[in-house]
Structures are given as C-alpha cells and as structure tokens.
Amino acid sequence: MKKPKSQRRSARQALHDSIHENKAVFAVYVTIRVLVIAILVLSVLEGKYENTYICVLTLVLLMLPSIVEKRLGIKLPTGLEITVLLFIFAAEILGELEAFFVRVPFWDTMLHTISGFIYAAVGFAMVDILNENKRVSFSMSPLFMAFVAFCFSMTIGVLWEFFEFGMDKVFHLDMQKDTIIHTITSVTLDPTWQNIPVTISGITDAAVNGQSLGLGGYLDIGLIDTMKDLFVNFIGAVVFSCIGYLDVKHRHSGKVTSMFIPQILDKPAEKDGNGEEKETESSEKNQEQ
C-alpha cells in the first residue's frame, strides 16, 4: 500500500528541514557513508567478507543517532552527533579495517577517552530528560545528575571490557591488546608459598616451550590495556559530568555544553473537537489535588 501524496510530501519536507537545520551533520554523515560504501564494494570485489561485515555493521551504526532522535523524541546537538559519527568511523573503519589500533600509538586510548565522554553525555541526557518530564514528581539536583552520568559511563565502560574479554576467550580475537613489559611482580614466584611478592626486573626476552618470542620483554596479556581503557574512560566521564553539572546549574547557558547535551523536543498540544487544547493527565491530577 502506497502512502498518500500528502504524507510523502510532508516526509520530504521534514527531511529537507532536517538537512537545512543540520548542514554540518548531514555533510559528515554523507561523506562517511560514501567512504564506507566504497570500502564495502572494494571488500566484496576482493573477497574480504569479514571486512564486508564490518562495513555493513558501520552503515547500521551510522543510522543510530537519527533512530534515537525519532524514537525518544529528543534533539541531538550538532557537536554530539558529529562526535558519534566520527567515533563510529574511527573505531570500525580506521581502527579495525586499517589496523589503526596497532599502527597508530594511543589510537585505542583516544577512542576510549571519547567513548567515556559520550557515555556520560548519554547518561546525563537520560537523567535530564527524566528531570524535565512533568509527569515525574521528583527533581534531582545537578550534583546528583552529574554523579549518575559518571556512574552510567563507567558501567558501560566496564561492560565493554567484559565483552572484549569474552570475545578474546571464545573467539581468540585479542581485543584486549597485549603490552610488552620489562618488570613483573607475582606471589606465584615465591618458592616458600608465603604470599610474598617476588619482583623480576630487567626482562629482555621471554620464551614459550623453549622458543624465544623475540619481543624484547615479557608479554602482559591484556590486564594493562584493560585498566588503561577504564582509566581514560574515567577521565572522559569526569570531564563531561563536570560540564553537565555546570550546564544544569546555569540551565544551558554555556555554548560548549549546549553542543553536547540533548534537548527534549516540544510536542504540540492535543486539541479537542472545538480546537481547544486538552489538559494532560498530570495537570488534571494537579487540579484535583
């Protein structure tokens, strides 16, 4: 069944208005999408089906901001939306396909810092939307909102590390990247079994089954990488929580904060048959009280 012309016309007008209001977001979205599609076609021609899957996943992820806006009835600021789009491209295409996680120093660290910032923004937005909802009978202080945003960001960060650990154990993907170290300390090395930590320093080589690995040190299997990721996630969460606290304290008065904190879209008031606005359930309850 085809949609009526009026609906199709209104949909096109809504799309045109959205593009006109967010030219920067639209330009970034189109550019990234064209690049991903080009890489997708190239991967298919070369028979790299794993890369094809990552490209398809990236195209789906790129649609998430617009889906969130429509489903939740919120407006994502330009700064936050562009950051999310660039983050997806940097993580999936540059990080995975172009191996930036291995080739570029601190690429993973940078992305985890940004993700901590984004997670906090999402957590703060959820609390802020709830706080602004007229149907909710309580109000949270700016400090408590910032604390919830911080906890939300750290929780997502921990869950992501659980996911990486699971992928490494089940599929042997090495998402928790190894680190070459030259000093280790362990109570397992204590021959007396008295829980005494023994330190070995100056390690220049390690061997497995009598064969040298030639790494120039000892191989830490993911612990340092995991703790580093959580630490930089912590930094990103603290930064945005502080920004969010100041924003709510002064009620969206800053230019920087308004670029990253989503806003609730005002819904038009419902009207009855006489063209008069209907009272909401919350207002009726308030009048009865």
ZADO-1210 file (C-alpha; in nm, 4 decimals, padded with zeros to 6 digits):
<atoms>
<atom x="00.0000" y="00.0000" z="00.0000" code="MET" pos="1"/>
<atom x="00.1418" y="00.3342" z="-00.1063" code="LYS" pos="2"/>
<atom x="00.1379" y="00.6296" z="00.1267" code="LYS" pos="3"/>
<atom x="-00.0853" y="00.9246" z="00.0325" code="PRO" pos="4"/>
<atom x="00.0827" y="01.2063" z="-00.1562" code="LYS" pos="5"/>
<atom x="00.0328" y="01.4434" z="00.1368" code="SER" pos="6"/>
<atom x="00.2257" y="01.2087" z="00.3680" code="GLN" pos="7"/>
<atom x="00.5066" y="01.1638" z="00.1163" code="ARG" pos="8"/>
<atom x="00.5228" y="01.5388" z="00.0648" code="ARG" pos="9"/>
<atom x="00.5362" y="01.6046" z="00.4405" code="SER" pos="10"/>
<atom x="00.8084" y="01.3396" z="00.4804" code="ALA" pos="11"/>
<atom x="01.0180" y="01.5047" z="00.2075" code="ARG" pos="12"/>
<atom x="00.9624" y="01.8434" z="00.3689" code="GLN" pos="13"/>
<atom x="01.0658" y="01.7091" z="00.7087" code="ALA" pos="14"/>
<atom x="01.3824" y="01.5625" z="00.5545" code="LEU" pos="15"/>
<atom x="01.4556" y="01.8913" z="00.3772" code="HIS" pos="16"/>
<atom x="01.4077" y="02.0884" z="00.7006" code="ASP" pos="17"/>
<atom x="01.6307" y="01.8461" z="00.8918" code="SER" pos="18"/>
<atom x="01.9106" y="01.8799" z="00.6359" code="ILE" pos="19"/>
<atom x="01.8773" y="02.2587" z="00.6309" code="HIS" pos="20"/>
<atom x="01.8987" y="02.2807" z="01.0107" code="GLU" pos="21"/>
<atom x="02.1946" y="02.0412" z="01.0399" code="ASN" pos="22"/>
<atom x="02.4106" y="02.1039" z="00.7338" code="LYS" pos="23"/>
<atom x="02.7319" y="02.0120" z="00.9168" code="ALA" pos="24"/>
<atom x="02.5889" y="01.6816" z="01.0442" code="VAL" pos="25"/>
<atom x="02.4481" y="01.5980" z="00.7001" code="PHE" pos="26"/>
<atom x="02.7828" y="01.6702" z="00.5308" code="ALA" pos="27"/>
<atom x="02.9734" y="01.4499" z="00.7768" code="VAL" pos="28"/>
<atom x="02.7114" y="01.1724" z="00.7502" code="TYR" pos="29"/>
<atom x="02.7130" y="01.1677" z="00.3689" code="VAL" pos="30"/>
<atom x="03.0942" y="01.1797" z="00.3482" code="THR" pos="31"/>
<atom x="03.1408" y="00.8920" z="00.5923" code="ILE" pos="32"/>
<atom x="02.8638" y="00.6876" z="00.4319" code="ARG" pos="33"/>
<atom x="03.0135" y="00.7279" z="00.0827" code="VAL" pos="34"/>
<atom x="03.3569" y="00.6213" z="00.2117" code="LEU" pos="35"/>
<atom x="03.2138" y="00.3157" z="00.3894" code="VAL" pos="36"/>
<atom x="03.0129" y="00.2105" z="00.0822" code="ILE" pos="37"/>
<atom x="03.3241" y="00.2455" z="-00.1359" code="ALA" pos="38"/>
<atom x="03.5215" y="00.0271" z="00.1059" code="ILE" pos="39"/>
<atom x="03.2311" y="-00.2194" z="00.1154" code="LEU" pos="40"/>
<atom x="03.2277" y="-00.2561" z="-00.2638" code="VAL" pos="41"/>
<atom x="03.6070" y="-00.2939" z="-00.2720" code="LEU" pos="42"/>
<atom x="03.5933" y="-00.5592" z="00.0017" code="SER" pos="43"/>
<atom x="03.3320" y="-00.7586" z="-00.1912" code="VAL" pos="44"/>
<atom x="03.5378" y="-00.7454" z="-00.5104" code="LEU" pos="45"/>
<atom x="03.8490" y="-00.8603" z="-00.3230" code="GLU" pos="46"/>
<atom x="03.6612" y="-01.1358" z="-00.1410" code="GLY" pos="47"/>
<atom x="03.7290" y="-00.9914" z="00.2051" code="LYS" pos="48"/>
<atom x="03.3974" y="-01.0925" z="00.3579" code="TYR" pos="49"/>
<atom x="03.4959" y="-01.0099" z="00.7167" code="GLU" pos="50"/>
<atom x="03.5653" y="-00.6523" z="00.6071" code="ASN" pos="51"/>
<atom x="03.2289" y="-00.6534" z="00.4289" code="THR" pos="52"/>
<atom x="03.0551" y="-00.7462" z="00.7543" code="TYR" pos="53"/>
<atom x="03.2299" y="-00.4629" z="00.9397" code="ILE" pos="54"/>
<atom x="03.1242" y="-00.2155" z="00.6677" code="CYS" pos="55"/>
<atom x="02.7610" y="-00.3287" z="00.6898" code="VAL" pos="56"/>
<atom x="02.7739" y="-00.3005" z="01.0686" code="LEU" pos="57"/>
<atom x="02.9177" y="00.0502" z="01.0352" code="THR" pos="58"/>
<atom x="02.6375" y="00.1581" z="00.7997" code="LEU" pos="59"/>
<atom x="02.3818" y="00.0347" z="01.0531" code="VAL" pos="60"/>
<atom x="02.5561" y="00.2135" z="01.3407" code="LEU" pos="61"/>
<atom x="02.5619" y="00.5386" z="01.1429" code="LEU" pos="62"/>
<atom x="02.1815" y="00.5380" z="01.1440" code="MET" pos="63"/>
<atom x="02.1574" y="00.5085" z="01.5230" code="LEU" pos="64"/>
<atom x="02.1591" y="00.8852" z="01.6023" code="PRO" pos="65"/>
<atom x="01.8588" y="00.9541" z="01.3774" code="SER" pos="66"/>
<atom x="01.6759" y="00.6468" z="01.5112" code="ILE" pos="67"/>
<atom x="01.7355" y="00.7597" z="01.8703" code="VAL" pos="68"/>
<atom x="01.6028" y="01.1064" z="01.7886" code="GLU" pos="69"/>
<atom x="01.2810" y="00.9714" z="01.6393" code="LYS" pos="70"/>
<atom x="01.2165" y="00.7003" z="01.8973" code="ARG" pos="71"/>
<atom x="01.2890" y="00.9056" z="02.2083" code="LEU" pos="72"/>
<atom x="01.1627" y="01.2399" z="02.0808" code="GLY" pos="73"/>
<atom x="01.4859" y="01.4234" z="02.1533" code="ILE" pos="74"/>
<atom x="01.7166" y="01.6508" z="01.9571" code="LYS" pos="75"/>
<atom x="02.0831" y="01.5541" z="01.9429" code="LEU" pos="76"/>
<atom x="02.3056" y="01.8634" z="01.9339" code="PRO" pos="77"/>
<atom x="02.5353" y="01.9075" z="01.6363" code="THR" pos="78"/>
<atom x="02.8527" y="01.8583" z="01.8383" code="GLY" pos="79"/>
<atom x="02.7389" y="01.5315" z="01.9952" code="LEU" pos="80"/>
<atom x="02.6011" y="01.3874" z="01.6706" code="GLU" pos="81"/>
<atom x="02.9157" y="01.4659" z="01.4704" code="ILE" pos="82"/>
<atom x="03.1307" y="01.3222" z="01.7506" code="THR" pos="83"/>
<atom x="02.9306" y="00.9973" z="01.7467" code="VAL" pos="84"/>
<atom x="02.9531" y="00.9642" z="01.3670" code="LEU" pos="85"/>
<atom x="03.3282" y="01.0279" z="01.3620" code="LEU" pos="86"/>
<atom x="03.3764" y="00.7916" z="01.6558" code="PHE" pos="87"/>
<atom x="03.1990" y="00.5081" z="01.4719" code="ILE" pos="88"/>
<atom x="03.4107" y="00.5639" z="01.1602" code="PHE" pos="89"/>
<atom x="03.7338" y="00.5900" z="01.3607" code="ALA" pos="90"/>
<atom x="03.6623" y="00.2729" z="01.5581" code="ALA" pos="91"/>
<atom x="03.5190" y="00.0429" z="01.2925" code="GLU" pos="92"/>
<atom x="03.6820" y="00.1511" z="00.9649" code="ILE" pos="93"/>
<atom x="04.0104" y="00.3100" z="01.0702" code="LEU" pos="94"/>
<atom x="04.0610" y="00.1050" z="01.3859" code="GLY" pos="95"/>
<atom x="03.9559" y="-00.2388" z="01.2630" code="GLU" pos="96"/>
<atom x="03.9997" y="-00.2389" z="00.8833" code="LEU" pos="97"/>
<atom x="04.3021" y="-00.0086" z="00.8591" code="GLU" pos="98"/>
<atom x="04.4573" y="-00.1515" z="01.1797" code="ALA" pos="99"/>
<atom x="04.4996" y="00.1898" z="01.3446" code="PHE" pos="100"/>
<atom x="04.4657" y="00.0135" z="01.6808" code="PHE" pos="101"/>
<atom x="04.8054" y="-00.1437" z="01.6102" code="VAL" pos="102"/>
<atom x="04.9704" y="00.1057" z="01.3744" code="ARG" pos="103"/>
<atom x="04.8845" y="00.4339" z="01.5455" code="VAL" pos="104"/>
<atom x="05.0062" y="00.4838" z="01.9041" code="PRO" pos="105"/>
<atom x="04.7337" y="00.5806" z="02.1546" code="PHE" pos="106"/>
<atom x="04.4543" y="00.5360" z="01.8960" code="TRP" pos="107"/>
<atom x="04.2697" y="00.2968" z="02.1268" code="ASP" pos="108"/>
<atom x="04.3347" y="00.5257" z="02.4242" code="THR" pos="109"/>
<atom x="04.1914" y="00.8245" z="02.2386" code="MET" pos="110"/>
<atom x="03.8764" y="00.6354" z="02.1422" code="LEU" pos="111"/>
<atom x="03.8170" y="00.5069" z="02.4956" code="HIS" pos="112"/>
<atom x="03.8531" y="00.8606" z="02.6298" code="THR" pos="113"/>
<atom x="03.5986" y="00.9887" z="02.3791" code="ILE" pos="114"/>
<atom x="03.3656" y="00.6958" z="02.4487" code="SER" pos="115"/>
<atom x="03.3746" y="00.7750" z="02.8206" code="GLY" pos="116"/>
<atom x="03.2742" y="01.1313" z="02.7323" code="PHE" pos="117"/>
<atom x="02.9914" y="01.0105" z="02.5046" code="ILE" pos="118"/>
<atom x="02.8625" y="00.7542" z="02.7572" code="TYR" pos="119"/>
<atom x="02.8443" y="01.0260" z="03.0208" code="ALA" pos="120"/>
<atom x="02.6584" y="01.2505" z="02.7762" code="ALA" pos="121"/>
<atom x="02.4022" y="00.9767" z="02.7136" code="VAL" pos="122"/>
<atom x="02.3630" y="00.9040" z="03.0840" code="GLY" pos="123"/>
<atom x="02.3286" y="01.2717" z="03.1668" code="PHE" pos="124"/>
<atom x="02.0738" y="01.3212" z="02.8898" code="ALA" pos="125"/>
<atom x="01.8617" y="01.0332" z="03.0210" code="MET" pos="126"/>
<atom x="01.8515" y="01.1831" z="03.3693" code="VAL" pos="127"/>
<atom x="01.7972" y="01.5352" z="03.2350" code="ASP" pos="128"/>
<atom x="01.5025" y="01.4201" z="03.0214" code="ILE" pos="129"/>
<atom x="01.3512" y="01.2436" z="03.3224" code="LEU" pos="130"/>
<atom x="01.4120" y="01.5510" z="03.5354" code="ASN" pos="131"/>
<atom x="01.2308" y="01.7737" z="03.2831" code="GLU" pos="132"/>
<atom x="00.9355" y="01.5359" z="03.2459" code="ASN" pos="133"/>
<atom x="00.6278" y="01.6931" z="03.4053" code="LYS" pos="134"/>
<atom x="00.4848" y="01.3524" z="03.4905" code="ARG" pos="135"/>
<atom x="00.7733" y="01.2795" z="03.7289" code="VAL" pos="136"/>
<atom x="00.7003" y="01.4017" z="04.0785" code="SER" pos="137"/>
<atom x="01.0601" y="01.4493" z="04.1921" code="PHE" pos="138"/>
<atom x="01.3558" y="01.6587" z="04.0842" code="SER" pos="139"/>
<atom x="01.7238" y="01.5686" z="04.1028" code="MET" pos="140"/>
<atom x="01.9964" y="01.8113" z="04.1955" code="SER" pos="141"/>
<atom x="02.2674" y="01.8998" z="03.9392" code="PRO" pos="142"/>
<atom x="02.5306" y="01.7223" z="04.1514" code="LEU" pos="143"/>
<atom x="02.3265" y="01.4010" z="04.1648" code="PHE" pos="144"/>
<atom x="02.2652" y="01.4159" z="03.7888" code="MET" pos="145"/>
<atom x="02.6386" y="01.4506" z="03.7260" code="ALA" pos="146"/>
<atom x="02.7060" y="01.1570" z="03.9586" code="PHE" pos="147"/>
<atom x="02.4528" y="00.9370" z="03.7759" code="VAL" pos="148"/>
<atom x="02.6068" y="01.0331" z="03.4395" code="ALA" pos="149"/>
<atom x="02.9525" y="00.9392" z="03.5705" code="PHE" pos="150"/>
<atom x="02.8294" y="00.6039" z="03.7057" code="CYS" pos="151"/>
<atom x="02.6475" y="00.5299" z="03.3800" code="PHE" pos="152"/>
<atom x="02.9616" y="00.5967" z="03.1765" code="SER" pos="153"/>
<atom x="03.1799" y="00.3796" z="03.3981" code="MET" pos="154"/>
<atom x="02.9231" y="00.0973" z="03.3954" code="THR" pos="155"/>
<atom x="02.9121" y="00.0931" z="03.0145" code="ILE" pos="156"/>
<atom x="03.2925" y="00.1031" z="03.0088" code="GLY" pos="157"/>
<atom x="03.3141" y="-00.2000" z="03.2388" code="VAL" pos="158"/>
<atom x="03.0525" y="-00.3901" z="03.0377" code="LEU" pos="159"/>
<atom x="03.2524" y="-00.3209" z="02.7220" code="TRP" pos="160"/>
<atom x="03.5657" y="-00.4674" z="02.8832" code="GLU" pos="161"/>
<atom x="03.3588" y="-00.7744" z="02.9783" code="PHE" pos="162"/>
<atom x="03.2609" y="-00.8001" z="02.6105" code="PHE" pos="163"/>
<atom x="03.6239" y="-00.7733" z="02.4959" code="GLU" pos="164"/>
<atom x="03.7296" y="-01.0399" z="02.7461" code="PHE" pos="165"/>
<atom x="03.4512" y="-01.2701" z="02.6269" code="GLY" pos="166"/>
<atom x="03.5474" y="-01.2228" z="02.2608" code="MET" pos="167"/>
<atom x="03.9102" y="-01.2988" z="02.3435" code="ASP" pos="168"/>
<atom x="03.8230" y="-01.6141" z="02.5371" code="LYS" pos="169"/>
<atom x="03.5652" y="-01.7539" z="02.2945" code="VAL" pos="170"/>
<atom x="03.6844" y="-01.6332" z="01.9535" code="PHE" pos="171"/>
<atom x="04.0538" y="-01.5523" z="02.0300" code="HIS" pos="172"/>
<atom x="04.0297" y="-01.2011" z="01.8798" code="LEU" pos="173"/>
<atom x="04.2789" y="-01.0301" z="02.1155" code="ASP" pos="174"/>
<atom x="04.0556" y="-00.7258" z="02.1645" code="MET" pos="175"/>
<atom x="04.2323" y="-00.6672" z="02.4955" code="GLN" pos="176"/>
<atom x="04.5655" y="-00.5846" z="02.3360" code="LYS" pos="177"/>
<atom x="04.8864" y="-00.7193" z="02.4902" code="ASP" pos="178"/>
<atom x="05.1586" y="-00.4984" z="02.6362" code="THR" pos="179"/>
<atom x="05.5333" y="-00.5634" z="02.6394" code="ILE" pos="180"/>
<atom x="05.6720" y="-00.5049" z="02.9889" code="ILE" pos="181"/>
<atom x="06.0163" y="-00.5413" z="03.1439" code="HIS" pos="182"/>
<atom x="05.9243" y="-00.5937" z="03.5095" code="THR" pos="183"/>
<atom x="05.6790" y="-00.8350" z="03.6734" code="ILE" pos="184"/>
<atom x="05.5800" y="-00.8890" z="04.0364" code="THR" pos="185"/>
<atom x="05.3935" y="-01.2008" z="04.1487" code="SER" pos="186"/>
<atom x="05.3423" y="-01.4097" z="04.4650" code="VAL" pos="187"/>
<atom x="05.3328" y="-01.7160" z="04.2370" code="THR" pos="188"/>
<atom x="05.7111" y="-01.6802" z="04.2026" code="LEU" pos="189"/>
<atom x="05.7592" y="-01.7124" z="04.5813" code="ASP" pos="190"/>
<atom x="05.9144" y="-02.0588" z="04.6410" code="PRO" pos="191"/>
<atom x="05.8086" y="-02.0538" z="05.0091" code="THR" pos="192"/>
<atom x="05.4353" y="-02.0061" z="04.9299" code="TRP" pos="193"/>
<atom x="05.4099" y="-01.7389" z="05.1994" code="GLN" pos="194"/>
<atom x="05.2219" y="-01.4873" z="04.9829" code="ASN" pos="195"/>
<atom x="05.5371" y="-01.2800" z="04.9389" code="ILE" pos="196"/>
<atom x="05.5536" y="-01.0783" z="04.6148" code="PRO" pos="197"/>
<atom x="05.8666" y="-01.1521" z="04.4116" code="VAL" pos="198"/>
<atom x="05.9844" y="-00.8974" z="04.1536" code="THR" pos="199"/>
<atom x="06.1810" y="-00.9767" z="03.8387" code="ILE" pos="200"/>
<atom x="06.3112" y="-00.6691" z="03.6587" code="SER" pos="201"/>
<atom x="06.5219" y="-00.6036" z="03.3521" code="GLY" pos="202"/>
<atom x="06.3414" y="-00.8646" z="03.1405" code="ILE" pos="203"/>
<atom x="06.4719" y="-00.8526" z="02.7844" code="THR" pos="204"/>
<atom x="06.3194" y="-01.1695" z="02.6424" code="ASP" pos="205"/>
<atom x="06.0564" y="-01.4364" z="02.7046" code="ALA" pos="206"/>
<atom x="06.0289" y="-01.7920" z="02.5768" code="ALA" pos="207"/>
<atom x="05.7379" y="-02.0313" z="02.5188" code="VAL" pos="208"/>
<atom x="05.8111" y="-02.4052" z="02.5064" code="ASN" pos="209"/>
<atom x="06.1793" y="-02.3216" z="02.4842" code="GLY" pos="210"/>
<atom x="06.1349" y="-02.0903" z="02.1850" code="GLN" pos="211"/>
<atom x="06.2211" y="-01.7224" z="02.2186" code="SER" pos="212"/>
<atom x="05.9404" y="-01.4783" z="02.1309" code="LEU" pos="213"/>
<atom x="06.1872" y="-01.2070" z="02.0326" code="GLY" pos="214"/>
<atom x="05.9715" y="-00.9319" z="02.1819" code="LEU" pos="215"/>
<atom x="06.2388" y="-00.7632" z="02.3893" code="GLY" pos="216"/>
<atom x="06.0404" y="-00.8157" z="02.7094" code="GLY" pos="217"/>
<atom x="05.7626" y="-01.0039" z="02.8848" code="TYR" pos="218"/>
<atom x="05.4112" y="-01.0207" z="02.7333" code="LEU" pos="219"/>
<atom x="05.1282" y="-00.8924" z="02.9517" code="ASP" pos="220"/>
<atom x="04.8031" y="-01.0472" z="02.8239" code="ILE" pos="221"/>
<atom x="04.5538" y="-00.7633" z="02.8411" code="GLY" pos="222"/>
<atom x="04.5497" y="-00.6505" z="03.2044" code="LEU" pos="223"/>
<atom x="04.7386" y="-00.3249" z="03.1484" code="ILE" pos="224"/>
<atom x="04.5340" y="-00.2455" z="02.8378" code="ASP" pos="225"/>
<atom x="04.2069" y="-00.3053" z="03.0241" code="THR" pos="226"/>
<atom x="04.2989" y="-00.0866" z="03.3202" code="MET" pos="227"/>
<atom x="04.4269" y="00.1866" z="03.0883" code="LYS" pos="228"/>
<atom x="04.0977" y="00.1798" z="02.8965" code="ASP" pos="229"/>
<atom x="03.8968" y="00.2097" z="03.2173" code="LEU" pos="230"/>
<atom x="04.1165" y="00.4919" z="03.3414" code="PHE" pos="231"/>
<atom x="04.0778" y="00.7042" z="03.0275" code="VAL" pos="232"/>
<atom x="03.7040" y="00.6219" z="03.0292" code="ASN" pos="233"/>
<atom x="03.7066" y="00.7610" z="03.3821" code="PHE" pos="234"/>
<atom x="03.8718" y="01.0814" z="03.2579" code="ILE" pos="235"/>
<atom x="03.6145" y="01.1278" z="02.9806" code="GLY" pos="236"/>
<atom x="03.3286" y="01.0602" z="03.2242" code="ALA" pos="237"/>
<atom x="03.4604" y="01.3102" z="03.4789" code="VAL" pos="238"/>
<atom x="03.5063" y="01.5801" z="03.2140" code="VAL" pos="239"/>
<atom x="03.1517" y="01.5536" z="03.0827" code="PHE" pos="240"/>
<atom x="02.9994" y="01.5132" z="03.4290" code="SER" pos="241"/>
<atom x="03.1611" y="01.8413" z="03.5313" code="CYS" pos="242"/>
<atom x="03.0377" y="02.0079" z="03.2110" code="ILE" pos="243"/>
<atom x="02.6883" y="01.8705" z="03.2674" code="GLY" pos="244"/>
<atom x="02.6833" y="01.9855" z="03.6285" code="TYR" pos="245"/>
<atom x="02.7740" y="02.3412" z="03.5300" code="LEU" pos="246"/>
<atom x="02.5223" y="02.3311" z="03.2462" code="ASP" pos="247"/>
<atom x="02.2283" y="02.2297" z="03.4654" code="VAL" pos="248"/>
<atom x="02.3411" y="02.4653" z="03.7390" code="LYS" pos="249"/>
<atom x="02.3105" y="02.7579" z="03.4956" code="HIS" pos="250"/>
<atom x="02.0352" y="02.5929" z="03.2832" code="ARG" pos="251"/>
<atom x="02.2041" y="02.5568" z="02.9418" code="HIS" pos="252"/>
<atom x="02.3748" y="02.8963" z="02.9438" code="SER" pos="253"/>
<atom x="02.7052" y="02.7821" z="02.8000" code="GLY" pos="254"/>
<atom x="02.7823" y="02.7449" z="02.4286" code="LYS" pos="255"/>
<atom x="03.0021" y="02.4374" z="02.4756" code="VAL" pos="256"/>
<atom x="02.7564" y="02.2455" z="02.6913" code="THR" pos="257"/>
<atom x="02.4645" y="02.3122" z="02.4573" code="SER" pos="258"/>
<atom x="02.6616" y="02.1339" z="02.1809" code="MET" pos="259"/>
<atom x="02.6652" y="01.8021" z="02.3671" code="PHE" pos="260"/>
<atom x="02.3546" y="01.7791" z="02.5883" code="ILE" pos="261"/>
<atom x="02.0412" y="01.6581" z="02.4025" code="PRO" pos="262"/>
<atom x="01.7183" y="01.8540" z="02.4391" code="GLN" pos="263"/>
<atom x="01.3587" y="01.7332" z="02.4614" code="ILE" pos="264"/>
<atom x="01.1500" y="01.8153" z="02.1546" code="LEU" pos="265"/>
<atom x="00.8370" y="02.0133" z="02.2391" code="ASP" pos="266"/>
<atom x="00.5342" y="01.8121" z="02.1405" code="LYS" pos="267"/>
<atom x="00.2370" y="02.0065" z="02.0057" code="PRO" pos="268"/>
<atom x="-00.0572" y="02.0184" z="02.2455" code="ALA" pos="269"/>
<atom x="-00.3503" y="01.7933" z="02.1604" code="GLU" pos="270"/>
<atom x="-00.6742" y="01.9680" z="02.0704" code="LYS" pos="271"/>
<atom x="-01.0322" y="01.8612" z="02.1144" code="ASP" pos="272"/>
<atom x="-01.3180" y="01.8948" z="01.8652" code="GLY" pos="273"/>
<atom x="-01.3648" y="02.2629" z="01.9481" code="ASN" pos="274"/>
<atom x="-00.9997" y="02.3431" z="01.8729" code="GLY" pos="275"/>
<atom x="-00.9136" y="02.3927" z="02.2413" code="GLU" pos="276"/>
<atom x="-00.6071" y="02.2351" z="02.3979" code="GLU" pos="277"/>
<atom x="-00.6698" y="01.9255" z="02.6027" code="LYS" pos="278"/>
<atom x="-00.5424" y="01.9094" z="02.9554" code="GLU" pos="279"/>
<atom x="-00.2816" y="01.6468" z="03.0235" code="THR" pos="280"/>
<atom x="-00.3332" y="01.3782" z="03.2840" code="GLU" pos="281"/>
<atom x="-00.0712" y="01.5373" z="03.5090" code="SER" pos="282"/>
<atom x="-00.2434" y="01.8765" z="03.5005" code="SER" pos="283"/>
<atom x="-00.5785" y="01.7150" z="03.5784" code="GLU" pos="284"/>
<atom x="-00.4278" y="01.5385" z="03.8751" code="LYS" pos="285"/>
<atom x="-00.2746" y="01.8618" z="03.9990" code="ASN" pos="286"/>
<atom x="-00.6122" y="02.0358" z="03.9753" code="GLN" pos="287"/>
<atom x="-00.7831" y="01.7544" z="04.1675" code="GLU" pos="288"/>
<atom x="-00.5200" y="01.7820" z="04.4391" code="GLN" pos="289"/>
</atoms>
